[in-house]
Amino acid sequence: MYLLFRRRTPLPNSSPLARGAFLLATGLLAIGLLVTAAGPGAGTAQAATLDVTGPAGAEVLIDGQSYGALPLDAPLELPVKQLMILQVRRGGYSTHEQQIYLNEPTTEMVVEIELLPLGRRTAMVSSAILAGSGQFYQGRMTAGWIQMGLQVAAWSSVVYGELTFQNRRDDYEDLNQKYQDALAPSEITRLRDERDTAWNELDDAKTWRNASLGAVALIAAYSVFDAWRGHNRFYTAFEPASASLDGNPTALAGLRWNFGGGAR
């Protein structure tokens, strides 16, 4: 029986050619087993679904990529085990933002969104406190940065003008005292000329400071007016053609200040 067993089962190292064939067959068999175990879904990206509901016309974004306006035609297929940022925005309403994490390919998440109408009064008061902040509240980031930058520059000019005014006033008072104490005619003439020059410089610094204060007030007034005007004008342009203006408030984004009242 031992001899029969040896005849039917030749050793793989009986020759180099037989050994190579044996190794090749073993490798192909292992690859086949792995492919069979992985199944038909192996190599394809696993995705779960996210169904977003909310006000008609609101835009849905995942990590900054737009997926269209609500209502969506079908739930979104998203990768699993990946932290994502969901944003839902609509003209005239606060932007809703939340983190999304789908654990398994079988996950079916449903997110219901309700947006809070932005208040005109809040935007106007915010801009009165600091130019551009009302525009940030409305989601108009470019306009907000421009107006805030202009007002910061104007306030910097005010500070510069005030410091210069203080220095010029000290110089003028010092020269004026020396002029009053002078006795020699030549010294009186020289000090009078220097005092007059210091007075002109003092007046210029005062004019600079007051003009800068006027610029601060003008920028603030424009920012308030722009917040009032832009509340409807900007959002009318932003609103998708299919959107309606009915919705229920639940969440506030942006600068979370409220000075009373809803949308105005």
Backbone as numpy.savetxt, mean C-alpha at the origin, in Angstrom:
# Nx Ny Nz CAx CAy CAz Cx Cy Cz
17.36 -81.96 -5.69 16.51 -80.75 -5.69 17.38 -79.50 -5.69
18.47 -79.50 -5.03 19.37 -78.36 -4.99 19.91 -78.06 -6.38
20.23 -79.09 -7.13 20.73 -78.88 -8.48 19.65 -78.32 -9.36
18.41 -78.78 -9.21 17.30 -78.27 -10.01 17.06 -76.80 -9.72
17.16 -76.43 -8.46 16.94 -75.03 -8.06 18.01 -74.12 -8.68
19.25 -74.60 -8.72 20.33 -73.81 -9.30 20.17 -73.65 -10.78
19.65 -74.64 -11.47 19.45 -74.50 -12.91 18.37 -73.48 -13.23
17.28 -73.49 -12.45 16.16 -72.58 -12.76 16.43 -71.14 -12.30
17.35 -70.93 -11.40 17.62 -69.58 -10.89 19.10 -69.28 -11.05
19.49 -68.85 -12.25 20.91 -68.55 -12.46 21.29 -67.30 -11.68
22.48 -67.29 -11.19 22.96 -66.14 -10.43 23.18 -64.96 -11.37
22.82 -63.70 -10.90 22.96 -62.54 -11.76 24.41 -62.21 -12.07
25.34 -62.72 -11.28 26.74 -62.40 -11.55 27.43 -63.51 -12.33
26.62 -64.34 -12.99 27.22 -65.42 -13.76 28.04 -64.89 -14.90
27.66 -63.66 -15.47 28.45 -63.04 -16.52 28.17 -61.54 -16.49
29.07 -60.71 -17.02 28.83 -59.25 -17.03 27.56 -58.88 -17.78
27.28 -59.52 -18.89 26.09 -59.20 -19.66 24.83 -59.54 -18.89
24.80 -60.70 -18.27 23.62 -61.10 -17.50 23.44 -60.19 -16.30
24.54 -59.79 -15.65 24.44 -58.91 -14.48 23.89 -57.55 -14.88
24.34 -57.02 -16.03 23.84 -55.73 -16.49 22.35 -55.80 -16.83
21.93 -56.88 -17.46 20.52 -57.02 -17.79 19.67 -57.11 -16.53
20.19 -57.82 -15.53 19.46 -57.95 -14.27 19.29 -56.60 -13.59
20.36 -55.79 -13.55 20.28 -54.47 -12.92 19.32 -53.55 -13.67
19.36 -53.61 -15.00 18.46 -52.79 -15.80 17.00 -53.15 -15.55
16.71 -54.43 -15.50 15.34 -54.88 -15.25 14.87 -54.47 -13.86
15.78 -54.57 -12.89 15.43 -54.18 -11.52 15.11 -52.69 -11.45
15.90 -51.85 -12.14 15.66 -50.41 -12.12 14.35 -50.04 -12.79
14.06 -50.65 -13.92 12.80 -50.36 -14.59 11.61 -50.79 -13.75
11.75 -51.92 -13.07 10.67 -52.39 -12.20 10.43 -51.41 -11.05
11.52 -50.87 -10.45 11.39 -49.92 -9.34 10.71 -48.63 -9.80
11.10 -48.14 -10.99 10.48 -46.92 -11.52 9.00 -47.15 -11.77
8.64 -48.30 -12.30 7.24 -48.60 -12.54 6.44 -48.64 -11.26
7.02 -49.24 -10.22 6.32 -49.29 -8.95 6.11 -47.90 -8.37
7.12 -47.02 -8.49 6.98 -45.65 -7.97 5.90 -44.88 -8.71
5.87 -44.98 -10.03 4.86 -44.28 -10.81 3.47 -44.78 -10.47
3.35 -46.09 -10.31 2.04 -46.67 -9.97 1.58 -46.21 -8.60
2.51 -46.14 -7.64 2.15 -45.73 -6.29 1.77 -44.25 -6.25
2.45 -43.43 -7.06 2.14 -42.00 -7.06 0.78 -41.72 -7.62
0.32 -42.51 -8.56 -1.02 -42.32 -9.11 -1.03 -41.29 -10.23
-2.19 -41.10 -10.87 -2.28 -40.20 -12.01 -2.12 -38.75 -11.62
-2.30 -38.40 -10.34 -2.21 -36.99 -9.94 -0.79 -36.55 -9.66
0.18 -37.48 -9.71 1.54 -37.10 -9.39 2.08 -36.15 -10.44
2.86 -35.12 -9.98 3.46 -34.18 -10.91 2.56 -33.01 -11.24
1.31 -33.04 -10.84 0.41 -31.93 -11.11 0.22 -31.12 -9.84
0.06 -29.80 -10.00 -0.09 -28.92 -8.84 -1.41 -29.20 -8.14
-1.35 -29.29 -6.82 -2.56 -29.51 -6.04 -3.19 -28.16 -5.73
-4.50 -28.07 -5.88 -5.20 -26.80 -5.69 -6.47 -27.03 -4.90
-6.79 -26.04 -4.06 -8.06 -26.01 -3.33 -8.90 -24.88 -3.93
-10.12 -24.72 -3.43 -11.02 -23.72 -4.01 -11.37 -22.66 -2.97
-11.53 -21.45 -3.46 -11.94 -20.31 -2.64 -13.10 -19.62 -3.34
-14.21 -19.54 -2.65 -15.41 -18.90 -3.20 -15.61 -17.57 -2.46
-15.56 -16.47 -3.20 -15.68 -15.14 -2.62 -17.02 -14.55 -3.04
-17.78 -14.08 -2.06 -19.05 -13.42 -2.34 -19.03 -12.04 -1.70
-19.75 -11.11 -2.31 -19.79 -9.76 -1.78 -20.53 -8.83 -2.71
-20.35 -7.50 -2.52 -21.07 -6.53 -3.34 -20.75 -6.69 -4.82
-21.77 -6.57 -5.65 -21.57 -6.70 -7.09 -20.63 -5.61 -7.58
-19.68 -5.99 -8.43 -18.74 -5.04 -9.00 -17.45 -4.91 -8.24
-17.36 -5.45 -7.02 -16.13 -5.36 -6.25 -15.05 -6.23 -6.90
-13.85 -5.70 -6.96 -12.74 -6.42 -7.60 -12.06 -7.34 -6.59
-11.74 -8.56 -7.02 -11.09 -9.56 -6.17 -9.64 -9.70 -6.60
-8.73 -9.57 -5.65 -7.30 -9.72 -5.92 -6.69 -10.72 -4.94
-5.81 -11.56 -5.45 -5.03 -12.48 -4.64 -3.57 -12.16 -4.86
-2.90 -11.74 -3.79 -1.49 -11.33 -3.86 -1.27 -10.31 -4.97
-2.22 -9.38 -5.11 -2.09 -8.31 -6.08 -2.57 -8.64 -7.47
-2.90 -9.90 -7.75 -3.37 -10.30 -9.07 -4.89 -10.29 -9.10
-5.44 -9.60 -10.09 -6.89 -9.46 -10.18 -7.52 -10.73 -10.78
-8.62 -11.15 -10.16 -9.38 -12.30 -10.64 -10.76 -11.90 -11.12
-10.96 -10.62 -11.37 -12.23 -10.16 -11.90 -13.11 -9.55 -10.82
-14.32 -9.19 -11.23 -15.27 -8.53 -10.34 -16.34 -9.51 -9.88
-16.87 -9.25 -8.70 -17.97 -10.07 -8.17 -19.26 -9.77 -8.91
-20.11 -10.78 -9.07 -19.94 -12.18 -8.66 -19.02 -12.94 -9.61
-18.19 -13.81 -9.05 -17.28 -14.61 -9.85 -18.03 -15.72 -10.57
-17.54 -16.10 -11.73 -18.19 -17.17 -12.49 -18.08 -18.51 -11.79
-16.98 -18.73 -11.07 -16.75 -20.02 -10.39 -15.76 -19.78 -9.26
-15.73 -20.69 -8.29 -14.73 -20.56 -7.22 -13.32 -20.55 -7.78
-12.43 -19.87 -7.09 -11.04 -19.76 -7.52 -10.26 -21.01 -7.10
-9.46 -21.53 -7.99 -8.57 -22.64 -7.66 -7.22 -22.07 -7.27
-6.80 -22.33 -6.03 -5.58 -21.75 -5.48 -4.68 -22.85 -4.93
-3.38 -22.60 -4.89 -2.44 -23.61 -4.35 -2.63 -23.80 -2.85
-2.30 -24.99 -2.39 -2.45 -25.31 -0.96 -1.15 -25.00 -0.24
-1.29 -24.91 1.10 -0.14 -24.70 1.99 0.70 -23.50 1.56
0.02 -22.43 1.23 0.69 -21.19 0.83 -0.11 -20.01 1.36
0.56 -19.13 2.11 -0.10 -17.96 2.68 -0.30 -16.91 1.60
-1.56 -16.48 1.42 -1.91 -15.51 0.39 -2.71 -14.37 1.00
-2.72 -13.23 0.31 -3.46 -12.05 0.75 -4.64 -11.84 -0.19
-5.84 -11.88 0.38 -7.06 -11.62 -0.37 -7.46 -10.16 -0.16
-7.71 -9.46 -1.26 -8.19 -8.09 -1.22 -9.47 -8.00 -2.05
-10.45 -7.28 -1.51 -11.68 -7.00 -2.23 -11.88 -5.49 -2.16
-11.92 -4.82 -3.28 -12.02 -3.37 -3.30 -13.10 -2.92 -4.28
-13.64 -1.76 -3.94 -14.71 -1.20 -4.76 -14.76 0.30 -4.54
-14.96 1.04 -5.60 -14.99 2.49 -5.50 -16.04 2.98 -4.53
-15.63 3.90 -3.64 -16.55 4.45 -2.65 -16.66 3.64 -1.39
-15.93 2.53 -1.30 -15.99 1.64 -0.13 -14.57 1.37 0.36
-14.48 0.99 1.62 -13.19 0.58 2.16 -12.73 -0.72 1.50
-11.42 -0.92 1.47 -10.84 -2.14 0.91 -10.75 -3.21 2.00
-11.30 -4.37 1.71 -11.21 -5.50 2.65 -9.95 -6.29 2.34
-9.21 -6.64 3.38 -7.97 -7.40 3.20 -7.85 -8.44 4.31
-7.51 -9.67 3.93 -7.31 -10.72 4.91 -6.36 -11.77 4.36
-5.79 -12.57 5.26 -4.89 -13.65 4.87 -5.69 -14.92 4.58
-5.24 -15.64 3.57 -5.89 -16.90 3.17 -4.83 -18.01 3.21
-5.21 -19.13 3.84 -4.32 -20.30 3.87 -5.18 -21.55 3.71
-4.94 -22.28 2.63 -5.70 -23.48 2.33 -4.85 -24.70 2.66
-5.35 -25.54 3.56 -4.54 -26.65 4.08 -4.42 -27.82 3.12
-5.55 -28.27 2.57 -5.57 -29.50 1.79 -6.21 -29.25 0.42
-5.91 -30.13 -0.56 -6.55 -29.99 -1.87 -8.07 -30.11 -1.81
-8.58 -30.73 -0.77 -10.04 -30.89 -0.65 -10.69 -29.69 0.04
-9.88 -28.70 0.44 -10.43 -27.54 1.15 -11.32 -26.72 0.21
-12.49 -26.36 0.69 -13.42 -25.49 -0.05 -13.80 -24.34 0.87
-13.08 -23.26 0.76 -13.30 -22.10 1.64 -14.28 -21.13 0.99
-15.16 -20.61 1.81 -16.13 -19.59 1.36 -15.92 -18.34 2.22
-15.70 -17.21 1.57 -15.49 -15.94 2.25 -16.56 -14.96 1.79
-17.34 -14.48 2.74 -18.38 -13.50 2.43 -17.89 -12.11 2.85
-17.88 -11.19 1.91 -17.31 -9.86 2.12 -18.43 -8.82 2.12
-18.38 -7.94 3.11 -19.25 -6.77 3.14 -18.38 -5.55 3.39
-18.52 -4.52 2.59 -17.66 -3.35 2.63 -18.38 -2.16 3.24
-17.60 -1.32 3.94 -18.14 -0.14 4.59 -18.01 1.07 3.67
-19.10 1.77 3.39 -18.99 3.00 2.57 -18.09 4.02 3.26
-17.23 4.66 2.47 -16.34 5.67 3.02 -17.11 6.95 3.30
-16.77 7.63 4.40 -17.45 8.85 4.79 -16.76 10.08 4.24
-17.51 10.96 3.58 -16.93 12.19 3.05 -16.43 13.07 4.19
-17.19 13.15 5.28 -16.78 14.00 6.39 -15.46 13.54 6.98
-15.29 12.23 7.11 -14.03 11.70 7.64 -12.86 12.07 6.73
-13.05 11.96 5.43 -11.99 12.30 4.48 -11.63 13.78 4.57
-12.63 14.64 4.68 -12.38 16.08 4.72 -11.68 16.49 6.01
-12.11 15.96 7.14 -11.47 16.31 8.41 -10.04 15.76 8.45
-9.82 14.58 7.91 -8.48 14.01 7.86 -7.54 14.90 7.06
-8.02 15.41 5.92 -7.20 16.29 5.09 -6.97 17.63 5.77
-7.93 18.09 6.58 -7.73 19.34 7.30 -6.64 19.19 8.36
-6.56 18.03 8.99 -5.52 17.78 9.99 -4.15 17.64 9.33
-4.08 16.87 8.27 -2.83 16.68 7.52 -3.18 16.46 6.07
-2.74 17.35 5.22 -3.06 17.26 3.79 -2.65 15.90 3.24
-3.54 15.28 2.49 -3.27 13.99 1.88 -3.80 12.80 2.66
-4.04 12.97 3.97 -4.52 11.83 4.75 -5.94 11.45 4.36
-6.76 12.42 3.99 -8.10 12.11 3.51 -8.07 11.33 2.20
-7.09 11.63 1.36 -6.93 10.90 0.10 -6.46 9.47 0.38
-5.59 9.30 1.39 -5.21 7.94 1.78 -6.45 7.16 2.24
-7.29 7.81 3.01 -8.51 7.17 3.49 -9.40 6.73 2.34
-9.42 7.53 1.27 -10.24 7.19 0.10 -9.56 6.19 -0.81
-8.32 5.85 -0.53 -7.60 4.91 -1.38 -6.88 5.56 -2.54
-6.79 6.89 -2.56 -6.13 7.62 -3.64 -4.70 7.91 -3.20
-3.86 6.91 -3.31 -2.54 6.97 -2.71 -1.65 8.01 -3.39
-1.68 8.09 -4.71 -0.81 9.03 -5.41 -1.14 10.47 -5.03
-2.43 10.82 -5.07 -2.84 12.16 -4.68 -2.49 12.44 -3.23
-2.64 11.45 -2.37 -2.32 11.63 -0.96 -0.84 11.93 -0.74
0.03 11.17 -1.41 1.47 11.39 -1.23 1.88 12.75 -1.77
1.31 13.16 -2.90 1.68 14.46 -3.47 1.28 15.59 -2.52
0.03 15.57 -2.06 -0.45 16.65 -1.20 0.27 16.65 0.15
0.51 15.49 0.71 1.23 15.43 1.98 2.66 15.92 1.81
3.31 15.53 0.71 4.67 15.99 0.46 4.75 17.50 0.30
3.77 18.09 -0.40 3.75 19.54 -0.57 3.57 20.25 0.77
2.69 19.72 1.62 2.49 20.38 2.90 3.69 20.22 3.83
4.33 19.07 3.80 5.55 18.89 4.60 6.63 19.87 4.13
6.75 20.04 2.81 7.73 20.99 2.28 7.37 22.42 2.70
6.08 22.75 2.69 5.65 24.10 3.10 5.94 24.33 4.58
5.69 23.35 5.43 5.99 23.49 6.85 7.50 23.61 7.07
8.28 22.90 6.31 9.74 23.03 6.42 10.17 24.45 6.06
9.52 25.01 5.05 9.82 26.38 4.66 9.42 27.37 5.75
8.31 27.08 6.44 7.90 27.93 7.56 8.96 27.91 8.66
9.44 26.74 9.00 10.46 26.62 10.05 11.73 27.36 9.64
12.12 27.19 8.39 13.32 27.90 7.90 13.11 29.41 7.97
11.95 29.87 7.55 11.66 31.30 7.58 11.64 31.85 8.99
11.08 31.10 9.93 11.02 31.56 11.31 12.42 31.63 11.94
13.24 30.62 11.71 14.61 30.66 12.24 15.41 31.82 11.65
15.25 32.02 10.34 15.94 33.14 9.70 15.45 34.48 10.25
14.14 34.59 10.47 13.57 35.82 11.03 14.14 36.10 12.42
14.25 35.08 13.25 14.79 35.27 14.60 16.25 35.74 14.54
17.04 35.15 13.67 18.45 35.55 13.55 18.58 36.98 13.02
17.77 37.31 12.01 17.84 38.67 11.44 17.36 39.71 12.46
16.41 39.38 13.27 15.93 40.32 14.28 17.01 40.59 15.33
17.72 39.53 15.74 18.82 39.72 16.69 19.90 40.61 16.10
20.22 40.39 14.81 21.24 41.22 14.16 20.79 42.67 14.09
19.53 42.87 13.74 19.02 44.24 13.64 19.05 44.95 14.99
18.59 44.29 16.03 18.57 44.92 17.36 19.98 45.25 17.83
20.92 44.38 17.53 22.31 44.64 17.93 22.87 45.86 17.18
22.64 45.94 15.88 23.13 47.07 15.10 22.41 48.37 15.47
21.14 48.27 15.76 20.39 49.46 16.15 20.91 50.03 17.47
21.27 49.16 18.41 21.82 49.62 19.67 23.18 50.27 19.47
24.00 49.66 18.62 25.31 50.27 18.33 25.15 51.62 17.63
24.17 51.74 16.76 23.93 53.00 16.06 23.53 54.11 17.04
22.71 53.75 18.00 22.27 54.75 18.98 23.41 55.17 19.91
24.37 54.27 20.13 25.48 54.59 21.02 26.65 55.25 20.30
26.62 55.26 18.98 27.75 55.80 18.21 27.85 57.32 18.39
29.10 57.83 18.34 29.35 59.27 18.51 30.01 59.88 17.28
30.95 59.17 16.69 31.66 59.69 15.52 30.74 59.71 14.32
30.73 60.80 13.53 29.86 60.89 12.35 30.07 59.75 11.36
31.33 59.39 11.11 31.58 58.30 10.15 31.03 56.97 10.66
31.18 56.73 11.95 30.65 55.50 12.53 29.12 55.48 12.51
28.52 56.66 12.74 27.06 56.75 12.71 26.54 56.41 11.31
27.23 56.94 10.30 26.80 56.68 8.91 26.93 55.19 8.58
28.06 54.61 8.96 28.27 53.18 8.66 27.26 52.29 9.37
27.03 52.56 10.65 26.09 51.73 11.40 24.66 51.93 10.92
24.35 53.14 10.47 23.00 53.36 9.94 22.77 52.53 8.67
23.77 52.50 7.80 23.65 51.70 6.57 23.54 50.20 6.89
24.36 49.74 7.85 24.29 48.32 8.22 22.96 48.00 8.89
22.47 48.93 9.71 21.16 48.70 10.34 20.04 48.63 9.31
20.10 49.51 8.30 19.06 49.49 7.26 19.11 48.19 6.46
20.32 47.71 6.19 20.46 46.43 5.48 19.90 45.29 6.32
20.18 45.29 7.61 19.66 44.25 8.50 18.15 44.31 8.57
17.60 45.51 8.54 16.13 45.64 8.55 15.51 45.04 7.29
16.13 45.30 6.15 15.61 44.74 4.89 15.67 43.21 4.91
16.77 42.68 5.44 16.88 41.22 5.54 15.85 40.67 6.52
15.61 41.40 7.62 14.59 40.98 8.57 13.21 40.98 7.92
12.94 41.99 7.13 11.64 42.06 6.45 11.48 40.95 5.41
12.56 40.63 4.73 12.52 39.54 3.75 12.24 38.20 4.44
12.89 37.97 5.58 12.67 36.72 6.32 11.22 36.64 6.80
10.67 37.75 7.25 9.28 37.78 7.70 8.33 37.48 6.54
8.61 38.07 5.38 7.79 37.82 4.20 7.84 36.35 3.79
9.05 35.78 3.84 9.22 34.34 3.49 8.40 33.46 4.43
8.51 33.75 5.74 7.78 32.95 6.72 6.27 33.05 6.50
5.76 34.26 6.30 4.32 34.45 6.13 3.82 33.82 4.83
4.64 33.91 3.78 4.24 33.28 2.51 4.19 31.76 2.67
5.12 31.20 3.43 5.13 29.75 3.66 3.90 29.33 4.47
3.54 30.14 5.47 2.32 29.85 6.22 1.10 29.89 5.31
1.07 30.85 4.41 -0.03 30.91 3.45 -0.07 29.69 2.56
1.12 29.18 2.18 1.17 27.97 1.34 0.64 26.77 2.11
0.97 26.68 3.41 0.45 25.58 4.23 -1.07 25.62 4.27
-1.63 26.80 4.50 -3.09 26.94 4.56 -3.73 26.65 3.21
-3.10 27.10 2.14 -3.65 26.88 0.80 -3.65 25.39 0.45
-2.56 24.70 0.75 -2.48 23.26 0.47 -3.52 22.51 1.29
-3.69 22.89 2.56 -4.69 22.23 3.40 -6.09 22.47 2.85
-6.37 23.70 2.44 -7.70 24.00 1.89 -7.96 23.21 0.61
-6.94 23.14 -0.25 -7.13 22.37 -1.49 -7.33 20.89 -1.19
-6.58 20.37 -0.20 -6.71 18.96 0.14 -8.11 18.65 0.66
-8.66 19.55 1.48 -10.02 19.36 1.97 -11.02 19.40 0.81
-10.85 20.37 -0.08 -11.74 20.47 -1.24 -11.61 19.24 -2.13
-10.39 18.78 -2.34 -10.16 17.61 -3.18 -10.79 16.37 -2.56
-10.72 16.25 -1.22 -11.37 15.12 -0.55 -12.89 15.18 -0.73
-13.45 16.39 -0.67 -14.89 16.53 -0.87 -15.28 16.22 -2.30
-14.53 16.78 -3.26 -14.85 16.56 -4.67 -14.54 15.13 -5.10
-13.38 14.62 -4.66 -12.96 13.30 -5.11 -13.79 12.17 -4.55
-14.55 12.43 -3.48 -15.33 11.35 -2.87 -16.29 10.74 -3.88
-16.90 11.56 -4.71 -17.81 11.04 -5.73 -17.14 10.97 -7.09
-16.36 12.00 -7.44 -15.79 12.04 -8.79 -14.83 10.88 -9.03
-13.94 10.64 -8.06 -12.96 9.57 -8.23 -13.64 8.21 -8.26
-14.58 7.99 -7.37 -15.19 6.68 -7.27 -16.13 6.39 -8.42
-16.70 7.44 -9.01 -17.51 7.22 -10.20 -16.65 6.69 -11.34
-15.43 7.25 -11.45 -14.52 6.78 -12.49 -13.98 5.39 -12.17
-13.80 5.09 -10.90 -13.23 3.80 -10.49 -14.25 2.67 -10.60
-15.51 2.99 -10.36 -16.55 1.97 -10.27 -16.72 1.23 -11.58
-16.70 -0.10 -11.61 -16.97 -0.85 -12.83 -18.38 -0.55 -13.35
-18.55 -0.67 -14.65 -19.82 -0.30 -15.26 -20.97 -1.15 -14.75
-20.67 -2.39 -14.34 -21.73 -3.30 -13.90 -22.06 -3.17 -12.43
-21.34 -2.27 -11.72 -21.50 -2.21 -10.27 -22.69 -1.35 -9.89
-23.32 -1.74 -8.81 -24.37 -0.92 -8.21 -23.83 -0.33 -6.93
-24.57 0.54 -6.29 -24.07 1.23 -5.10 -24.73 0.75 -3.83
-25.27 -0.44 -3.82 -25.87 -0.94 -2.59 -24.93 -1.97 -1.97
-24.79 -1.88 -0.67 -23.91 -2.79 0.05 -24.04 -2.52 1.53
-23.66 -3.48 2.35 -23.78 -3.34 3.79 -22.40 -3.20 4.41
-22.22 -2.24 5.31 -20.90 -2.03 5.89 -20.57 -3.02 7.00
-19.34 -3.52 6.95 -18.88 -4.31 8.10 -17.42 -4.06 8.43
-16.60 -3.62 7.46 -15.17 -3.52 7.74 -14.64 -2.21 7.22
-13.73 -1.60 7.94 -13.13 -0.33 7.56 -11.65 -0.53 7.37
-11.13 -0.08 6.23 -9.71 -0.18 5.95 -9.15 1.22 5.80
-7.82 1.32 5.62 -7.21 2.63 5.47 -7.00 3.27 6.82
-7.07 4.62 6.89 -6.95 5.31 8.17 -8.27 5.15 8.92
-8.25 4.45 10.01 -9.48 4.11 10.71 -9.90 5.23 11.66
-10.18 6.40 11.09 -10.68 7.51 11.85 -12.14 7.67 11.53
-12.92 8.07 12.48 -14.34 8.29 12.23 -14.78 9.50 13.04
-15.22 10.54 12.34 -15.63 11.77 13.00 -17.14 11.93 12.96
-17.83 10.80 12.83 -19.29 10.83 12.85 -19.85 10.74 11.45
-20.95 10.03 11.34 -21.64 9.96 10.06 -21.08 8.87 9.18
-21.89 8.42 8.26 -21.45 7.42 7.29 -21.05 8.11 6.01
-21.48 7.56 4.88 -21.11 8.15 3.61 -21.88 9.44 3.42
-21.17 10.49 3.02 -21.80 11.79 2.78 -21.28 12.35 1.49
